[in-house]
């Protein structure tokens, strides 16, 4: 049996026995359900596999039918699991064990009865055993990343169903905003006849976020009655979705690693481990619900902002008690907000003799939510040491900013004389890197020359290497670039996206392989683009001594060409100073890790292909975007790599003569943000390798992506 410190199960009982929160109504209240389709629910992974196979075989009607059915099945499965969890929690309540021998048995009996209820409920509603609906991790990841919509948008285009194609494309793009090809597809669809003014629809939009957006819209229009309606609706939807998220956290766990030699201790440890996993999952539902798909548009301050908007909206319609309740609720999460503290004093002064200010407390919905959240946090921290795992509590209530207005209730004035004052709204400053900063690992390949490290480049997490490419490889890549590049690639076709004095061209790995496969460029040269980018990835992962896999986030071969007649007295940059995963704010000397920045990027690299041009030096600067800390002259085979955050602002000096070409690479440690085109390129390479081996059959499986 593995060595672990055992934490007694009673530690978790306060959490297991928590009453249902007030915002969801009684535990047995009925939630609306979609009308079930006749017969047993078909497993979504099988429907997905069938839809993908139909797509690749060119049967687009069948592909649409099965992919849409897979999405419905997946949605229905979540509804059934959540409903059964609520149903069985209400009908099989857990009671705390008493004292004495066998006193814990009634508790475990109730636990087993709840499990039996849950399994029976699922089997009845699913029309068969729940085990039929256990999909692989790859398939679950695809549905989380909305990959089925990628297939659907292409299939609908083939069927000439433009509106459905646009909806599918937009739904996919909302979870994958880094997907440049999809962004271009949406633009193309909308410019086609009859689609220009089409309202973009996110088919997987969370209701509470849509209600929140509607509330903000009415608030900004000074329609406070409607704003209150939508904000209150958004809160109800948020708390209901929180309960659904918590219910979906409950599920089967594997305990193969336990050997039950000491039966009772082993059982307790296994049960405690199970419930700790469930508890952590439920505790972090606030993260899932506070973030838009793809985690690129965080609304980490979603709950505080609701009550911030509501306190002022209620004040404007004259409901001072509700305004005070909302202001006090906001302070549960931001107790030091001076503006809202002033508002509380002012609201209390407006009550007069109509109510005792001391008797008015923070709104009960948020008070209960925060109480539960804090109890969960305490339990997790207390149990972590005993159960032998580490857990770092995230800051769920980081202030990314305040209301998008300047409404603040001034102290000591009446309603009629109230003036509008500016709120001091701070943005979220750049967090410290939450991983060990190491460097100096092996370079893996012979002939690569180490040039400078971070200290020599006057920064953090920087490295400069030479001879990553040979002269022959540089010439071959430069040659293939002329055959595959498009003007403005990656920038919606803009010829000069960064400066009017240069032409920008680019191409992706997948495009290179496609052109090579079609014989438009040498396949060997296209394959070289793929191979050298993988080489760069391995070098970066090894040199910075990363403990987890580094994934491609975006791969782009780019060339910048000086435009003749436009170089005299030029004082701009080829690429302005910026950071790769946050918004650089030189005046504030900060970098805000928030949309529209690609916040998931962790490391960047540039692999240069030539030096027969003038200008074009790569530069690092301080966060003021003015003070240059290092300048690097590109040349064949030279590679600069660095961490992608605000610690490394960088840019490119003007290319004043000739053409500067490089392979630009961005990497992520989060597999959720893997570059989709890279996955497709991997599949193309696999096909080419099979063909070389005389294997012409391609097996389709559900994780294949477009």
C-alpha positions as CSV (number, residue, x, y, z in Angstrom):
1,X,0.0,0.0,0.0
2,X,1.4,3.4,-0.9
3,X,2.7,5.6,1.9
4,X,0.3,8.4,2.7
5,X,-0.8,10.3,5.8
6,X,-4.5,9.5,6.3
7,X,-6.9,12.3,7.0
8,X,-10.1,11.2,8.8
9,X,-13.3,11.3,6.8
10,X,-15.1,13.5,9.4
11,X,-13.0,16.3,8.1
12,X,-15.1,16.3,4.9
13,X,-18.5,15.8,6.6
14,X,-19.2,19.5,7.1
15,X,-19.0,19.9,3.3
16,X,-20.9,16.7,2.5
17,X,-23.8,17.8,4.8
18,X,-24.0,21.4,3.6
19,X,-27.7,22.4,2.9
20,X,-28.6,23.3,-0.6
21,X,-28.1,27.0,-1.3
22,X,-31.1,29.3,-1.2
23,X,-30.8,30.6,-4.7
24,X,-31.8,27.4,-6.4
25,X,-35.0,26.9,-4.6
26,X,-36.0,23.7,-2.8
27,X,-33.8,20.7,-3.6
28,X,-36.6,18.9,-5.4
29,X,-37.8,21.8,-7.5
30,X,-38.3,20.9,-11.1
31,X,-36.0,22.3,-13.7
32,X,-37.1,22.7,-17.3
33,X,-36.0,19.9,-19.6
34,X,-35.8,19.7,-23.3
35,X,-38.3,17.3,-24.9
36,X,-36.3,14.0,-25.0
37,X,-35.9,12.2,-28.4
38,X,-37.7,8.9,-28.6
39,X,-35.7,5.8,-27.7
40,X,-32.4,5.4,-25.8
41,X,-30.0,8.3,-25.9
42,X,-27.3,7.6,-28.5
43,X,-23.7,8.0,-27.2
44,X,-22.4,11.3,-28.4
45,X,-18.9,9.9,-29.1
46,X,-20.2,7.3,-31.5
47,X,-22.3,9.9,-33.3
48,X,-19.3,12.2,-33.4
49,X,-17.1,9.5,-34.9
50,X,-19.8,8.7,-37.5
51,X,-20.1,12.4,-38.4
52,X,-16.4,12.9,-38.8
53,X,-16.2,9.7,-41.0
54,X,-19.1,11.0,-43.1
55,X,-17.4,14.4,-43.5
56,X,-14.1,12.9,-44.8
57,X,-16.0,10.6,-47.1
58,X,-17.8,13.6,-48.7
59,X,-21.3,12.7,-47.4
60,X,-22.0,16.2,-45.9
61,X,-25.7,15.7,-45.3
62,X,-24.9,12.6,-43.1
63,X,-22.0,14.5,-41.5
64,X,-24.4,17.4,-40.5
65,X,-27.0,14.9,-39.3
66,X,-24.7,13.0,-37.0
67,X,-22.6,15.9,-35.8
68,X,-25.8,17.8,-34.8
69,X,-27.1,14.7,-33.2
70,X,-23.8,14.3,-31.3
71,X,-24.1,17.9,-29.9
72,X,-27.7,17.3,-28.9
73,X,-26.7,14.0,-27.2
74,X,-23.8,15.6,-25.4
75,X,-26.1,18.5,-24.2
76,X,-28.8,16.0,-23.1
77,X,-26.3,13.9,-21.2
78,X,-25.2,16.9,-19.2
79,X,-28.8,17.7,-18.4
80,X,-29.6,14.2,-17.3
81,X,-26.5,13.9,-15.1
82,X,-27.2,17.3,-13.4
83,X,-30.9,16.5,-12.9
84,X,-30.2,13.1,-11.4
85,X,-27.6,14.5,-9.1
86,X,-30.1,17.1,-7.8
87,X,-32.9,14.5,-7.6
88,X,-30.8,12.0,-5.6
89,X,-29.2,14.5,-3.3
90,X,-32.7,15.7,-2.3
91,X,-34.2,12.2,-1.8
92,X,-31.2,10.5,-0.2
93,X,-29.9,13.2,2.3
94,X,-26.7,12.4,4.2
95,X,-26.8,12.4,8.0
96,X,-23.7,12.8,10.2
97,X,-22.5,9.6,11.9
98,X,-23.0,9.4,15.6
99,X,-20.6,7.9,18.2
100,X,-19.8,4.4,19.2
101,X,-19.1,1.2,17.3
102,X,-20.7,1.1,13.8
103,X,-22.0,4.6,14.2
104,X,-20.7,5.5,10.8
105,X,-22.7,2.8,9.0
106,X,-25.9,4.8,8.6
107,X,-23.9,7.5,6.9
108,X,-22.4,5.0,4.5
109,X,-25.8,3.4,3.9
110,X,-27.2,6.8,2.8
111,X,-24.1,7.3,0.6
112,X,-24.6,4.0,-1.1
113,X,-28.3,4.6,-1.5
114,X,-27.6,7.9,-3.1
115,X,-25.1,6.2,-5.5
116,X,-27.7,3.6,-6.4
117,X,-30.3,6.3,-6.9
118,X,-28.0,8.2,-9.2
119,X,-27.2,5.1,-11.3
120,X,-30.8,4.1,-11.5
121,X,-31.9,7.6,-12.5
122,X,-29.3,7.8,-15.2
123,X,-30.1,4.4,-16.6
124,X,-33.8,5.2,-16.7
125,X,-33.5,8.6,-18.4
126,X,-30.7,7.5,-20.7
127,X,-32.6,4.3,-21.8
128,X,-29.6,2.1,-20.9
129,X,-26.5,1.8,-18.7
130,X,-24.6,5.1,-18.1
131,X,-21.3,3.3,-19.0
132,X,-22.3,3.5,-22.7
133,X,-21.8,7.3,-22.5
134,X,-18.3,7.3,-21.0
135,X,-16.2,8.9,-23.8
136,X,-12.4,9.1,-24.1
137,X,-10.4,12.1,-22.9
138,X,-9.7,13.1,-26.5
139,X,-13.4,13.2,-27.4
140,X,-14.3,15.1,-24.2
141,X,-11.6,17.6,-25.0
142,X,-12.9,18.1,-28.5
143,X,-16.4,18.9,-27.2
144,X,-14.9,21.3,-24.6
145,X,-13.0,23.1,-27.4
146,X,-16.1,23.0,-29.7
147,X,-14.3,21.1,-32.5
148,X,-17.6,19.6,-33.8
149,X,-18.6,23.1,-34.9
150,X,-15.4,23.3,-37.0
151,X,-16.6,20.3,-39.0
152,X,-20.1,21.6,-39.1
153,X,-19.3,25.0,-40.6
154,X,-17.4,23.4,-43.4
155,X,-20.1,20.8,-44.0
156,X,-22.8,23.5,-44.1
157,X,-20.7,25.5,-46.6
158,X,-20.6,22.4,-48.8
159,X,-24.4,22.2,-48.5
160,X,-24.7,26.0,-49.3
161,X,-26.4,26.7,-46.0
162,X,-24.7,30.0,-45.2
163,X,-26.5,31.1,-42.1
164,X,-25.9,27.8,-40.3
165,X,-22.3,27.8,-41.5
166,X,-21.8,31.3,-40.0
167,X,-23.4,30.3,-36.7
168,X,-21.2,27.1,-36.4
169,X,-18.1,29.1,-37.3
170,X,-18.8,31.8,-34.8
171,X,-19.6,29.2,-32.1
172,X,-16.2,27.6,-32.7
173,X,-14.4,30.9,-32.9
174,X,-15.8,32.0,-29.5
175,X,-13.9,29.1,-27.9
176,X,-10.8,29.4,-30.2
177,X,-10.2,33.1,-30.9
178,X,-6.6,32.4,-31.7
179,X,-7.8,30.4,-34.8
180,X,-6.9,32.9,-37.5
181,X,-8.3,30.8,-40.3
182,X,-11.8,30.7,-38.7
183,X,-11.7,34.4,-38.2
184,X,-11.1,34.8,-41.9
185,X,-13.8,32.3,-42.7
186,X,-16.4,34.3,-40.7
187,X,-15.3,37.5,-42.5
188,X,-15.7,35.8,-45.9
189,X,-19.1,34.3,-45.0
190,X,-20.4,37.7,-43.9
191,X,-19.4,39.4,-47.1
192,X,-21.3,36.9,-49.2
193,X,-24.7,37.8,-50.5
194,X,-27.4,37.9,-47.9
195,X,-25.0,37.4,-44.9
196,X,-23.4,40.9,-44.4
197,X,-25.9,42.0,-41.7
198,X,-26.4,38.5,-40.2
199,X,-26.4,38.5,-36.4
200,X,-23.6,36.3,-35.2
201,X,-25.0,33.6,-32.9
202,X,-23.0,31.6,-30.3
203,X,-24.9,28.4,-30.1
204,X,-23.1,27.4,-26.8
205,X,-23.4,30.8,-25.1
206,X,-23.9,30.7,-21.3
207,X,-27.3,32.3,-20.5
208,X,-25.9,34.3,-17.5
209,X,-23.3,36.0,-19.6
210,X,-25.9,37.0,-22.2
211,X,-28.2,38.4,-19.5
212,X,-25.2,40.2,-18.0
213,X,-24.3,41.8,-21.3
214,X,-27.9,42.9,-21.8
215,X,-27.9,44.4,-18.3
216,X,-24.7,46.4,-19.1
217,X,-26.3,47.7,-22.4
218,X,-29.4,49.0,-20.6
219,X,-27.3,50.4,-17.8
220,X,-25.2,52.4,-20.2
221,X,-28.4,53.7,-21.8
222,X,-29.6,54.9,-18.4
223,X,-32.5,52.5,-18.5
224,X,-32.0,51.4,-14.9
225,X,-35.3,49.4,-14.6
226,X,-34.4,47.1,-17.4
227,X,-30.8,47.0,-16.3
228,X,-31.9,45.7,-12.9
229,X,-34.2,43.1,-14.6
230,X,-31.3,41.6,-16.6
231,X,-28.7,41.8,-13.9
232,X,-31.1,40.0,-11.5
233,X,-31.9,37.4,-14.2
234,X,-28.2,36.9,-14.8
235,X,-27.5,36.3,-11.1
236,X,-30.3,33.7,-10.9
237,X,-28.9,32.0,-14.1
238,X,-25.4,32.1,-12.7
239,X,-26.3,30.5,-9.4
240,X,-28.3,27.8,-11.2
241,X,-25.4,27.1,-13.5
242,X,-23.1,26.9,-10.5
243,X,-25.3,24.2,-9.1
244,X,-25.3,22.3,-12.4
245,X,-21.5,22.6,-12.6
246,X,-21.3,21.2,-9.0
247,X,-23.6,18.3,-9.9
248,X,-21.5,17.4,-12.9
249,X,-18.4,17.2,-10.8
250,X,-19.8,14.2,-9.1
251,X,-18.9,11.0,-10.9
252,X,-17.0,7.7,-10.9
253,X,-13.4,7.7,-9.7
254,X,-10.7,5.1,-10.2
255,X,-9.0,3.5,-7.1
256,X,-6.8,0.9,-8.8
257,X,-3.7,2.3,-7.0
258,X,-5.1,1.3,-3.6
259,X,-4.5,-2.2,-2.1
260,X,-7.1,-2.7,0.6
261,X,-4.9,-4.6,3.1
262,X,-6.1,-2.5,5.9
263,X,-9.8,-2.4,4.8
264,X,-11.2,0.3,6.9
265,X,-8.3,2.8,6.6
266,X,-8.0,2.1,2.9
267,X,-11.7,2.6,2.3
268,X,-11.7,5.9,4.3
269,X,-8.7,7.1,2.4
270,X,-10.2,6.2,-1.0
271,X,-13.5,7.9,-0.1
272,X,-11.7,11.0,1.2
273,X,-9.6,11.1,-2.0
274,X,-12.8,10.9,-4.1
275,X,-14.6,13.6,-2.3
276,X,-11.6,15.9,-2.3
277,X,-11.4,15.6,-6.1
278,X,-15.2,16.4,-6.2
279,X,-14.8,19.2,-3.7
280,X,-11.9,20.9,-5.6
281,X,-13.9,20.5,-8.9
282,X,-16.9,22.1,-7.3
283,X,-14.9,24.8,-5.6
284,X,-13.4,25.8,-9.0
285,X,-16.8,26.0,-10.7
286,X,-16.6,29.8,-10.0
287,X,-13.6,29.8,-12.4
288,X,-15.5,28.0,-15.1
289,X,-18.6,30.2,-14.8
290,X,-16.5,33.4,-14.6
291,X,-14.8,32.8,-17.9
292,X,-16.0,32.8,-21.5
293,X,-15.3,29.9,-23.8
294,X,-11.6,29.5,-24.5
295,X,-10.7,31.4,-21.4
296,X,-9.7,34.3,-23.5
297,X,-12.3,36.8,-22.1
298,X,-12.1,36.4,-18.3
299,X,-14.8,38.0,-16.3
300,X,-13.1,37.0,-13.0
301,X,-14.9,39.9,-11.3
302,X,-18.3,38.8,-12.7
303,X,-20.1,38.5,-9.3
304,X,-18.6,41.7,-7.8
305,X,-19.5,43.7,-10.9
306,X,-23.1,42.6,-10.8
307,X,-23.6,43.9,-7.3
308,X,-21.6,47.0,-8.2
309,X,-23.9,47.8,-11.1
310,X,-27.0,46.9,-9.1
311,X,-26.2,49.1,-6.1
312,X,-26.1,52.1,-8.3
313,X,-29.1,51.1,-10.5
314,X,-31.2,50.6,-7.4
315,X,-30.0,53.9,-6.1
316,X,-31.1,55.6,-9.3
317,X,-34.6,54.2,-9.1
318,X,-34.9,55.2,-5.5
319,X,-34.7,51.7,-3.8
320,X,-32.1,52.6,-1.2
321,X,-32.5,49.5,0.9
322,X,-31.8,47.3,-2.1
323,X,-28.9,49.6,-3.1
324,X,-27.4,49.2,0.4
325,X,-27.8,45.4,0.3
326,X,-26.0,45.2,-3.0
327,X,-23.2,47.5,-1.9
328,X,-22.7,45.4,1.2
329,X,-22.7,42.3,-0.9
330,X,-20.0,43.8,-3.2
331,X,-17.9,44.5,-0.1
332,X,-17.9,40.8,0.8
333,X,-15.5,40.3,-2.1
334,X,-13.8,43.7,-2.1
335,X,-14.0,44.9,1.5
336,X,-11.4,47.7,0.9
337,X,-13.1,49.5,-2.0
338,X,-13.2,53.1,-0.8
339,X,-15.8,54.2,-3.3
340,X,-18.3,51.6,-2.4
341,X,-17.6,52.1,1.3
342,X,-18.5,55.8,0.8
343,X,-21.7,54.7,-1.1
344,X,-22.7,52.5,1.9
345,X,-22.4,55.6,4.2
346,X,-24.4,57.7,1.8
347,X,-27.2,55.0,1.3
348,X,-27.5,54.7,5.1
349,X,-27.9,58.5,5.4
350,X,-30.8,58.3,2.9
351,X,-32.8,55.8,5.0
352,X,-33.6,58.3,7.7
353,X,-36.1,56.8,10.2
354,X,-37.6,54.3,7.7
355,X,-35.1,51.6,8.6
356,X,-32.2,50.8,10.9
357,X,-29.1,50.7,8.7
358,X,-27.5,48.2,11.1
359,X,-30.3,45.7,10.4
360,X,-29.7,45.7,6.6
361,X,-27.2,43.1,5.7
362,X,-25.5,42.0,2.5
363,X,-27.8,40.2,0.0
364,X,-28.4,36.6,1.2
365,X,-27.7,35.0,-2.2
366,X,-24.1,36.2,-2.3
367,X,-23.6,35.9,1.5
368,X,-24.5,32.2,1.3
369,X,-22.3,31.7,-1.8
370,X,-19.3,33.3,-0.1
371,X,-19.9,31.4,3.1
372,X,-19.9,28.1,1.2
373,X,-16.9,29.1,-0.9
374,X,-14.8,30.0,2.2
375,X,-15.8,26.7,4.0
376,X,-14.7,24.8,0.9
377,X,-11.5,26.6,0.8
378,X,-10.8,25.9,4.5
379,X,-11.6,22.2,4.0
380,X,-9.4,21.8,1.0
381,X,-6.4,23.5,2.7
382,X,-6.9,21.5,5.9
383,X,-7.2,18.2,4.0
384,X,-4.4,18.8,1.5
385,X,-1.6,18.1,3.9
386,X,-3.2,15.0,5.4
387,X,-4.1,13.5,2.0
388,X,-0.7,14.2,0.5
389,X,-1.5,16.6,-2.3
390,X,-0.7,20.3,-2.9
391,X,-3.4,22.9,-3.6
392,X,-2.9,26.6,-4.2
393,X,-6.0,28.7,-3.8
394,X,-6.4,31.0,-6.8
395,X,-7.6,34.6,-6.3
396,X,-11.0,34.3,-7.8
397,X,-12.0,37.9,-7.1
398,X,-9.1,39.7,-8.8
399,X,-10.3,43.2,-9.9
400,X,-9.9,43.5,-13.6
401,X,-11.7,46.8,-13.5
402,X,-15.0,48.3,-12.4
403,X,-18.2,49.2,-14.0
404,X,-17.8,50.6,-17.4
405,X,-19.0,54.0,-16.3
406,X,-18.1,56.8,-14.0
407,X,-21.1,56.7,-11.7
408,X,-20.3,57.1,-8.1
409,X,-22.6,58.3,-5.4
410,X,-20.9,61.2,-3.6
411,X,-21.1,61.3,0.1
412,X,-23.1,64.1,1.9
413,X,-25.3,65.3,-1.0
414,X,-28.9,64.7,-1.8
415,X,-30.2,62.8,-4.8
416,X,-31.2,65.9,-6.8
417,X,-27.8,67.5,-6.3
418,X,-25.8,64.4,-7.0
419,X,-22.9,64.9,-9.4
420,X,-21.0,62.4,-11.4
421,X,-17.5,61.7,-10.2
422,X,-14.7,59.6,-11.6
423,X,-14.2,56.2,-10.1
424,X,-10.6,55.1,-9.6
425,X,-10.8,51.8,-11.5
426,X,-7.6,49.8,-11.5
427,X,-6.8,47.3,-14.2
428,X,-5.4,43.9,-13.3
429,X,-1.6,44.2,-13.2
430,X,0.6,41.5,-14.6
431,X,0.8,38.5,-12.1
432,X,4.0,36.9,-11.3
433,X,4.9,33.9,-13.4
434,X,3.5,30.9,-11.5
435,X,6.2,28.5,-12.6
436,X,9.8,28.0,-11.7
437,X,12.1,30.2,-13.8
438,X,14.9,28.0,-15.0
439,X,17.2,28.0,-17.9
440,X,20.4,26.4,-19.2
441,X,19.1,23.0,-20.2
442,X,20.6,21.0,-23.0
443,X,20.3,22.3,-26.6
444,X,19.7,18.7,-27.8
445,X,21.2,19.1,-31.3
446,X,24.8,19.2,-32.5
447,X,26.3,22.3,-34.0
448,X,23.9,24.7,-32.2
449,X,25.9,27.6,-30.7
450,X,24.9,29.2,-27.5
451,X,25.3,33.0,-27.7
452,X,23.6,34.8,-24.8
453,X,21.5,34.0,-21.8
454,X,19.0,36.1,-19.9
455,X,21.6,37.9,-17.9
456,X,23.7,38.8,-20.9
457,X,20.5,40.0,-22.7
458,X,19.6,42.2,-19.7
459,X,16.3,40.4,-19.0
460,X,14.3,37.4,-17.8
461,X,13.8,34.1,-19.6
462,X,15.7,35.0,-22.8
463,X,18.2,33.0,-24.9
464,X,20.0,33.7,-28.2
465,X,21.3,30.7,-30.3
466,X,23.1,30.4,-33.6
467,X,23.3,27.6,-36.2
468,X,19.8,26.3,-35.5
469,X,19.5,26.2,-39.3
470,X,22.2,25.5,-41.9
471,X,22.9,27.8,-44.8
472,X,21.4,25.3,-47.2
473,X,18.2,25.0,-45.1
474,X,17.9,28.8,-45.0
475,X,18.1,29.0,-48.7
476,X,15.5,26.3,-49.1
477,X,13.1,27.9,-46.7
478,X,13.5,31.3,-48.3
479,X,12.9,29.7,-51.7
480,X,9.7,28.0,-50.6
481,X,8.5,31.2,-48.9
482,X,8.1,32.9,-52.2
483,X,5.8,30.1,-53.4
484,X,3.4,29.9,-50.4
485,X,3.1,33.3,-48.9
486,X,0.0,35.5,-49.0
487,X,0.0,39.3,-48.5
488,X,-1.5,40.1,-45.1
489,X,-1.8,36.5,-44.1
490,X,-3.0,36.3,-40.4
491,X,-4.1,40.0,-40.6
492,X,-7.3,39.8,-42.6
493,X,-5.4,40.4,-45.8
494,X,-4.0,43.8,-44.8
495,X,-0.9,44.5,-46.9
496,X,0.8,46.6,-44.2
497,X,-0.8,45.7,-40.8
498,X,2.1,47.2,-38.7
499,X,3.5,50.0,-40.9
500,X,2.5,51.6,-44.2
501,X,6.2,51.5,-45.2
502,X,6.5,47.7,-45.5
503,X,4.6,44.8,-47.1
504,X,3.8,41.9,-44.8
505,X,3.4,38.3,-46.1
506,X,2.9,35.1,-44.2
507,X,2.1,31.4,-44.4
508,X,1.3,28.6,-42.0
509,X,2.7,25.1,-41.8
510,X,-0.5,23.5,-43.0
511,X,-0.6,25.7,-46.1
512,X,3.0,24.8,-46.9
513,X,2.2,21.1,-46.6
514,X,-0.9,21.5,-48.7
515,X,1.0,23.2,-51.5
516,X,3.7,20.6,-51.3
517,X,1.2,17.8,-51.5
518,X,-0.4,19.4,-54.5
519,X,3.0,19.8,-56.2
520,X,3.0,23.6,-56.2
521,X,6.2,23.8,-54.1
522,X,8.7,21.0,-53.4
523,X,7.2,18.7,-50.8
524,X,10.7,18.3,-49.2
525,X,10.9,22.0,-48.6
526,X,7.4,22.2,-47.2
527,X,8.3,19.3,-44.9
528,X,11.4,21.2,-43.8
529,X,9.2,24.1,-42.5
530,X,7.3,21.5,-40.4
531,X,10.5,19.8,-39.1
532,X,12.5,22.9,-38.2
533,X,9.5,24.4,-36.2
534,X,9.3,21.1,-34.2
535,X,13.1,21.3,-33.7
536,X,12.7,24.8,-32.3
537,X,9.9,23.7,-30.0
538,X,12.1,20.9,-28.5
539,X,15.0,23.3,-28.0
540,X,12.8,25.9,-26.1
541,X,11.2,23.2,-24.0
542,X,14.6,21.7,-23.1
543,X,16.6,25.0,-22.6
544,X,14.1,26.5,-20.2
545,X,13.8,23.2,-18.4
546,X,10.0,23.0,-18.5
547,X,8.4,20.3,-16.4
548,X,5.4,19.9,-18.8
549,X,5.0,19.6,-22.5
550,X,5.2,22.7,-24.6
551,X,2.6,22.9,-27.4
552,X,2.4,25.0,-30.5
553,X,0.0,27.9,-30.2
554,X,0.7,29.5,-33.6
555,X,3.3,28.9,-36.3
556,X,3.9,31.5,-39.0
557,X,6.5,32.0,-41.7
558,X,6.7,35.8,-42.2
559,X,8.5,38.2,-44.5
560,X,8.6,42.0,-44.2
561,X,9.6,43.9,-47.4
562,X,10.7,47.5,-47.5
563,X,8.5,49.5,-50.0
564,X,10.6,51.6,-52.3
565,X,10.2,55.3,-52.2
566,X,8.9,55.3,-48.6
567,X,12.1,55.0,-46.6
568,X,13.3,58.6,-46.5
569,X,13.3,60.1,-43.0
570,X,11.4,57.1,-41.7
571,X,11.1,57.0,-37.9
572,X,8.6,54.2,-37.2
573,X,9.1,50.5,-36.4
574,X,8.5,47.5,-38.5
575,X,6.6,46.0,-35.6
576,X,5.6,48.2,-32.6
577,X,6.8,47.3,-29.1
578,X,4.4,44.8,-27.5
579,X,4.2,41.7,-25.3
580,X,2.9,38.4,-26.6
581,X,0.4,37.5,-23.9
582,X,-0.6,40.8,-22.3
583,X,-1.5,44.4,-23.2
584,X,1.5,46.6,-22.8
585,X,0.6,49.9,-21.1
586,X,3.9,52.0,-21.1
587,X,2.4,55.0,-19.3
588,X,1.3,52.9,-16.4
589,X,4.5,50.7,-16.7
590,X,2.3,47.7,-16.6
591,X,1.1,44.8,-18.8
592,X,-2.5,43.8,-18.4
593,X,-3.1,40.1,-18.9
594,X,-6.6,40.4,-20.3
595,X,-8.4,40.2,-23.7
596,X,-7.8,40.8,-26.5
597,X,-4.2,39.6,-25.6
598,X,-3.4,36.0,-26.2
599,X,-3.2,35.3,-22.5
600,X,-2.5,31.6,-22.9
601,X,0.9,32.0,-24.7
602,X,3.8,31.1,-22.5
603,X,6.9,31.2,-24.7
604,X,7.9,32.7,-28.1
605,X,10.7,32.1,-30.6
606,X,11.9,33.7,-33.8
607,X,14.0,31.7,-36.2
608,X,15.7,33.8,-38.8
609,X,16.3,32.8,-42.4
610,X,18.4,35.6,-43.9
611,X,20.4,38.7,-43.4
612,X,20.6,40.4,-46.8
613,X,18.5,43.4,-45.9
614,X,19.0,46.6,-44.0
615,X,17.5,47.5,-40.6
616,X,15.1,45.0,-39.1
617,X,16.9,44.5,-35.7
618,X,14.9,42.7,-33.1
619,X,14.8,44.7,-29.8
620,X,13.9,44.2,-26.2
621,X,12.8,47.2,-24.2
622,X,11.8,48.1,-20.7
623,X,8.0,48.3,-20.0
624,X,8.2,52.0,-21.0
625,X,8.5,50.7,-24.6
626,X,11.4,53.2,-25.1
627,X,14.4,52.0,-23.2
628,X,16.2,49.4,-25.3
629,X,17.7,46.6,-23.2
630,X,19.0,44.4,-26.1
631,X,19.3,44.6,-29.9
632,X,19.7,41.5,-32.1
633,X,20.7,41.5,-35.7
634,X,19.0,38.6,-37.6
635,X,21.0,36.2,-39.7
636,X,20.5,32.7,-41.1
637,X,20.0,30.1,-38.4
638,X,19.8,32.6,-35.5
639,X,17.0,32.0,-33.0
640,X,15.9,34.2,-30.2
641,X,13.5,32.7,-27.6
642,X,11.8,34.2,-24.5
643,X,8.9,34.0,-22.2
644,X,5.8,35.7,-23.6
645,X,4.8,38.0,-20.8
646,X,5.2,41.6,-19.8
647,X,8.8,40.8,-18.6
648,X,9.8,40.8,-22.3
649,X,8.4,43.7,-24.3
650,X,9.9,43.6,-27.8
651,X,9.6,44.9,-31.3
652,X,11.3,45.1,-34.7
653,X,13.1,48.1,-36.1
654,X,12.2,49.4,-39.5
655,X,13.3,47.3,-42.5
656,X,14.6,50.0,-44.8
657,X,15.9,47.9,-47.7
658,X,15.3,44.3,-48.9
659,X,13.2,41.5,-47.4
660,X,13.5,40.1,-43.8
661,X,12.1,36.6,-43.4
662,X,11.7,34.4,-40.2
663,X,9.7,31.6,-38.7
664,X,7.6,33.1,-35.8
665,X,6.6,30.6,-33.1
666,X,4.4,30.9,-30.1
667,X,4.0,28.1,-27.6
668,X,1.6,27.3,-24.7
669,X,1.8,25.0,-21.7
670,X,-2.0,24.5,-21.8
671,X,-3.0,21.7,-24.3
672,X,-6.5,23.3,-24.5
673,X,-4.9,26.0,-26.7
674,X,-2.9,23.8,-29.1
675,X,-2.8,25.2,-32.6
676,X,-5.5,23.5,-34.6
677,X,-3.6,23.8,-37.9
678,X,-0.6,22.2,-36.3
679,X,-2.8,19.2,-35.3
680,X,-4.0,19.0,-38.9
681,X,-0.3,19.3,-40.1
682,X,0.6,16.4,-37.8
683,X,-2.1,14.3,-39.5
684,X,-0.9,15.3,-43.0
685,X,2.7,14.2,-42.0
686,X,1.3,10.9,-40.7
687,X,-0.5,10.4,-44.0
688,X,2.7,11.1,-46.0
689,X,4.7,8.8,-43.8
690,X,2.1,6.0,-44.3
691,X,2.2,6.6,-48.1
692,X,5.9,6.3,-48.1
693,X,5.6,2.9,-46.3
694,X,3.0,1.8,-48.8
695,X,0.1,2.2,-46.5
696,X,-2.8,4.0,-48.2
697,X,-5.6,3.3,-45.7
698,X,-6.4,6.1,-43.3
699,X,-8.4,5.3,-40.1
700,X,-10.7,8.1,-39.0
701,X,-11.2,8.6,-35.3
702,X,-13.2,11.2,-33.5
703,X,-10.2,13.3,-32.5
704,X,-9.3,14.1,-36.2
705,X,-9.6,17.8,-36.7
706,X,-9.9,19.9,-39.8
